[in-house]
Amino acid sequence: MKKDKQIFGQAEIELLKEGLKRSYKERFEMATRLFKIHQTMSKATISHKPFISK
């Protein structure tokens, strides 16, 4: 179990290092994309319509 946490820790550090290499423009575009997705998902509603209507 401890080894799994170690692997995940290393993977997170790699992602953070890679994130630091990105330019401000790339970071801004990614944040904007995530914000737009969040906005869309917050407005979404789930409705269920059965295929067969009687």
C-alpha positions, -999 to 999 in steps of 0.1 A, spaced: 0 0 0 28 24 9 45 17 -25 12 28 -43 12 61 -24 49 66 -33 41 61 -70 11 85 -69 33 110 -51 59 108 -78 32 111 -106 18 142 -89 52 158 -87 58 151 -124 25 167 -133 33 198 -112 68 200 -128 52 197 -163 27 224 -154 54 248 -144 70 244 -179 38 257 -196 36 293 -206 11 317 -190 -9 317 -222 -13 278 -221 -22 280 -184 -48 307 -191 -63 287 -220 -65 256 -198 -81 275 -169 -106 291 -193 -115 257 -208 -121 243 -173 -141 273 -163 -164 270 -193 -169 233 -186 -177 241 -150 -202 267 -161 -219 243 -185 -221 215 -160 -235 237 -132 -264 247 -155 -270 211 -167 -300 192 -155 -306 155 -158 -339 144 -171 -350 109 -178 -374 101 -207 -383 64 -212 -379 51 -247 -414 35 -248 -443 59 -241 -476 43 -233 
